[in-house]
Amino acid sequence: MSLHEDAVLVLKAYEAQPELRQTYLDHLSAHPDGMWKACEAGHLTASALVVDRERGRVLLTLHKKLNMWLQMGGHCELEDTSLTVAALREAREESGIAGLTLLAGGPVRLDRHAIPPPCHWHLDVQYAALAPAGAVEAISDESLDLRWFDYDEVAKVADESVVRLVEAARARL
């Protein structure tokens, strides 16, 4: 199964956000290259909010290019066999934490946001990744900083899309 086919199946199984979900499905139907950064009409991305359930906190990265506190995530790569593989890879690479596991039940949210040309849209499929007990983070080359925030601190440092992701992840927990 291709990554494109996997994304279609994941989105068809995702029951929340029906209008936005249909936007993603329509995009993939119209763009066979819609999983890849080269698709100028926009492309799917995969992200994961790293959650420390025991301590009631999430790990955010201060994105180097955007200078914003965000969840871990990014573009799908040729070696990614599924959206879950892509999201988990991104979370591990950007957090430095081995042993992350994705929360069961598929994505917790979808978030479509504009990005500068030549591409115009990121259609992000957002998961939650559970950190193992005693997890120690390590900053990557893609980050200016990496920091744990209590759930109630996120709204003070991050934009609404991250706040909504934290709320959705907590509801799923």
N, C-alpha and C positions, 0 to 999 in steps of 0.2 A: 504494500500500500504506500502511495506517495504521501509526502507531507501535506500537499494540497487536499488529497482525499481524506486524510486524517482530520484536517481542520474542518472540512465540511461535516464530517460525522460528529465531531466535538460540538460544533455550533448547532447542529440539528438536535442534539441531546440536551443542550442548554436551554432551560425553560424560562429563565428570567429575561428581562429587557427585550421583549419580542420585536419591537421596531428596530432597535439597534442590531440585534441578532440578524434580522432580515437584511439590513444594510450590508453586514459582513458577508452573508451568503450571496447576495446579489453581486457584490464586488468580486468574490471568488468565481462566480459563474461567468462574469464578463471578462475576467483577467486570469488566464491560465498561469501567469507569472505573479499573481497577487500575493504570494508568500514571500517574495524577494524584494530586497532594497531597490533593485533596478526598476521596479514597476513604478513609473512616474505618477500614475493615478492614485498611488497609495499602496500600502502593503500591511499584512498582518505582522504583529510583533508578539512576543511572549514575555510575560513578566511574572514575578512571584514576590509577594510580601513575606519576608522572613519573620516568623512569629515565635516568641518565647512564651509559650502558654503558661508555664509555671510562674513566671515573674510578671505576666501581664504587660508585655512590651513588644515592640517591633523594631527591626533593624532597618534603618534608612541610609541611603547613600547620597552624599552631596555630589550630584552629577557634575562632572568636569566641564562639559560644554554648556550646560544649561544653568549651572549654579543654583540648582534647586534640590531640595530634599525629596527623593523619590524611592519607590520600591526598586528592587533589582530587576533588570530586564533588558531586552534588546531585540536585535534582528535574528531571524531564523538563519541557520547555517545549513550548508549542503549535507552535512553529516547528521543533522537532526532528523529523526525518524517519526517524530510526533510533536505536537504542541507541548505535551507534558515534558518530553525530553528537552525541548528548547528552553522551557521555563526553568526547569531544574538546573540545566547547564548554566544558564545566565545567573541564577541565584548562587550557585556554588562558585562560579568565577568571580562574581562581584562582591560576595560576602567573605570568601575564603573559608567557609564552614563546610567541612565534610560531614556526611551523615544527615543532610537535610532530606526530608520526605514531604511530598506534596499531600496536602489535606485531601482526603477522599471526596469524591463527588464532582470532580471536574472543576472548571473555572468558577471563581467566586464573583467576577464582574467582567464586563466589557467596557472599554473606554476608547472612544475615537477622538483624536486630537490633531489639530493642525500642526504641521511642521514646515520649515522653510523649503522653497523650491530647490532642486527640480522636482522632488517628490512633494506631495501636498498633504498626505494623511498617514498617520499611524493608526491602525485598527488593532488595539492592544487586547490580547486575551490574558486576563489576570487571574493568577492562582495564589494560593497561600501555601507557604512552605514552613513546616514545623522544624524548629531548631532542636537538636538533641540536648539533653541535660549537659550543662557545663560547656556549651559551645563557645568557642573563642573566634572572633571575627578577625579578618586580615584585609586591610585596604588594598584595592586593586589599582591598576594604572588608569582606570576609567573614572576614579573618584577623587574628589578633593578631601573627603572625610567620610567616615562610616561611624554611625552612632546609634545606640539603643535609645528608644523613646518610650515612655509609658504611654498606654493607649490615649490617655487624656492630654498628653503633651503634643500629639501629632498636629492638631489643628493650629497650634501656635507656630509651627515651623514649615508645614507643607500646604500645598494648595488643596482645593476641594476634591480633586480626583483621588488623591491619596487618602484623604479623610473618608471618602465614600468606600474606598477599598478596605480600609481598616474596619469600618462599620460592617461591611459585608463579610469579611473574614471572621470577625467576632461573632456575628450572628450564626455563621456556619459552625463555629467551634461549639 
